[in-house]
Amino acid sequence: MDQPTVGILHPGSMGAAVAACAATNATAVLWCEKGRSTASVERAAQAGLTPVATLPELLDRSDIVISLCPPAAAEDLARGVAGHRFGGVYVEANAINPGRAQRVAALLGPAAAVVDGGVVGSPPVGGKTPTLYLSGPTVATARIEALFAGTAVRTVVLGTEVGKASALKLSYASFQKTSRVLVALAVGMAREHGVDQELIEIASRRTDSYLSEPQYVAKTAARAWRWGPELEEAADALAAAGLPPEMLRAAASTLTRWYDAKDDSELTLTDALDRLAQP
């Protein structure tokens, strides 16, 4: 199979790292720098991405387009791509619920082949190997498998139905990310009564308990601006399945207290808990 030209939309920390892996089996990986921040420009340069001036240029040159952005922007991005009549493979890899993934497919079809994607794991840097779950047309998912073959991004195809990959991603996020929020609440309550160390000691006897890793609370706070909208998406998916979404909506609401800590790598556990305690 010939090496494709790939376009990456709005490369953040995950998107840029995934795009860098795609470059292994691509002729080039393009990104549109128009209107993007200095941080985005630096991140794209470090990942070895090729800048183009406009979205139409990126779409005209790309065989495969990968969308990895905050959930709220997913459909607007897809709508913009559809307006340019993109006819390649479009990978909807954002953390959105299955219904929205299907709407994206409807927006872009039948001109484009839409692959539903869900990334589970940390960005593929420093030896980390996330998994990109895929669902959609067989020929299109095979192209994405080939694109990431031999890279730090593992691919697993779940079937041909758009929405399956999004459902798996949000099912995992529902537990994994809500659990992190519960750790913060539990440790915060214990600290208020002077028993936080005792709580951690109890939890450390269970190797599968996030309570034994309270240092992760600060990382949760720094990522809250991304995790909150993702949990809202997961809540919508639960509601659509007839399951109660209140727990995830409450967790998303809790995360809003940390939004001003966006990507703060210097945040400590004490700082994060103090911010959580402020209305």
GIRA-V249416 format. One record per residue. N is the residue number from 0. PHI is phi in whole degrees, 0 to 359 (NA if undefined). D_FIRST is the distance of its C-alpha to the first C-alpha in Angstrom with 1 decimal. Layout:
N:PHI:D_FIRST, N:PHI:D_FIRST
This chain:
0:NA:0.0, 1:298:3.8, 2:288:6.5, 3:275:8.6, 4:264:12.4, 5:244:14.3, 6:246:17.9, 7:244:20.4, 8:265:23.6, 9:53:26.9, 10:291:25.7, 11:272:28.5, 12:297:28.7, 13:288:26.2, 14:300:23.9, 15:293:23.9, 16:291:23.3, 17:295:20.4, 18:297:18.9, 19:298:19.6, 20:292:17.5, 21:298:14.6, 22:299:15.0, 23:302:13.9, 24:242:10.1, 25:239:10.7, 26:294:12.0, 27:198:15.1, 28:241:16.9, 29:260:19.6, 30:214:22.9, 31:262:25.9, 32:272:29.1, 33:298:31.5, 34:76:34.3, 35:269:32.9, 36:283:35.2, 37:299:35.7, 38:298:34.5, 39:295:31.1, 40:299:30.8, 41:295:31.6, 42:297:29.3, 43:295:26.3, 44:295:27.3, 45:296:27.5, 46:277:24.0, 47:77:22.7, 48:277:21.8, 49:262:22.0, 50:283:24.9, 51:232:25.1, 52:281:28.4, 53:223:27.8, 54:297:25.8, 55:303:25.2, 56:297:23.6, 57:300:21.3, 58:290:20.4, 59:295:20.0, 60:266:17.5, 61:265:15.5, 62:271:12.5, 63:230:13.5, 64:240:17.1, 65:246:18.7, 66:256:22.4, 67:225:24.5, 68:211:28.1, 69:302:31.6, 70:308:31.9, 71:299:34.4, 72:270:32.1, 73:301:29.1, 74:288:30.2, 75:297:31.5, 76:298:28.2, 77:297:26.3, 78:297:29.1, 79:296:28.6, 80:294:24.9, 81:298:25.8, 82:296:28.4, 83:263:25.8, 84:55:24.0, 85:298:20.6, 86:241:18.0, 87:261:14.9, 88:261:14.5, 89:248:17.7, 90:261:18.3, 91:274:22.1, 92:255:22.6, 93:274:26.3, 94:277:29.2, 95:239:30.4, 96:284:31.8, 97:304:30.1, 98:298:32.1, 99:290:31.0, 100:300:27.3, 101:290:27.9, 102:293:29.7, 103:299:26.8, 104:299:24.6, 105:292:27.4, 106:298:27.6, 107:267:24.0, 108:278:23.5, 109:271:22.8, 110:299:21.1, 111:255:18.8, 112:264:17.1, 113:263:19.1, 114:251:18.3, 115:279:21.4, 116:229:21.3, 117:217:24.0, 118:267:24.2, 119:243:26.8, 120:122:28.1, 121:277:28.8, 122:307:26.5, 123:283:24.3, 124:225:26.6, 125:62:29.2, 126:87:27.5, 127:279:27.2, 128:229:24.2, 129:290:24.2, 130:248:22.4, 131:259:20.4, 132:277:21.2, 133:230:19.2, 134:211:20.2, 135:150:19.1, 136:306:17.0, 137:302:14.9, 138:297:11.7, 139:290:12.4, 140:294:13.4, 141:296:10.3, 142:294:8.4, 143:287:11.4, 144:301:11.5, 145:294:8.2, 146:298:9.8, 147:255:13.0, 148:300:12.2, 149:77:14.9, 150:250:16.8, 151:283:20.2, 152:262:19.0, 153:281:18.9, 154:238:17.4, 155:225:19.2, 156:266:18.6, 157:262:22.0, 158:141:21.4, 159:261:20.8, 160:274:24.0, 161:297:23.9, 162:119:26.7, 163:295:26.2, 164:295:24.5, 165:297:27.2, 166:297:29.8, 167:294:28.9, 168:302:28.7, 169:285:32.1, 170:297:33.7, 171:293:33.0, 172:298:34.2, 173:303:37.3, 174:278:38.5, 175:298:37.2, 176:278:38.2, 177:295:41.4, 178:300:42.4, 179:297:42.3, 180:295:44.5, 181:297:46.9, 182:301:47.2, 183:300:48.4, 184:294:51.0, 185:295:52.2, 186:293:52.6, 187:297:54.1, 188:296:56.7, 189:297:57.6, 190:298:58.0, 191:302:60.4, 192:253:62.6, 193:73:62.1, 194:237:60.3, 195:293:56.7, 196:293:56.7, 197:295:58.1, 198:297:55.4, 199:296:52.7, 200:297:54.5, 201:299:54.6, 202:294:50.9, 203:294:50.0, 204:286:51.2, 205:249:48.3, 206:292:45.0, 207:261:43.0, 208:259:45.1, 209:295:43.8, 210:297:47.5, 211:276:47.4, 212:234:45.0, 213:295:47.0, 214:298:45.6, 215:285:42.5, 216:300:44.6, 217:296:44.4, 218:293:40.6, 219:298:40.9, 220:299:43.2, 221:292:41.0, 222:258:38.1, 223:302:40.4, 224:298:39.4, 225:267:35.9, 226:290:36.9, 227:303:39.7, 228:300:37.5, 229:294:35.0, 230:291:37.9, 231:296:39.2, 232:296:35.9, 233:296:36.2, 234:297:39.8, 235:299:38.7, 236:294:36.4, 237:297:39.4, 238:300:41.7, 239:295:39.3, 240:269:39.4, 241:79:43.2, 242:255:43.4, 243:290:45.6, 244:265:43.9, 245:300:46.9, 246:299:46.0, 247:288:42.8, 248:294:44.5, 249:294:47.2, 250:296:44.8, 251:297:43.1, 252:295:46.6, 253:299:47.4, 254:297:44.4, 255:298:45.7, 256:292:48.5, 257:252:46.0, 258:301:44.1, 259:284:46.1, 260:261:44.7, 261:313:41.2, 262:55:39.1, 263:279:42.4, 264:285:41.4, 265:265:45.2, 266:295:46.3, 267:257:48.4, 268:300:49.1, 269:299:52.6, 270:300:51.4, 271:296:49.0, 272:292:51.7, 273:295:54.2, 274:294:52.0, 275:295:51.4, 276:278:55.2, 277:266:55.7, 278:291:55.9
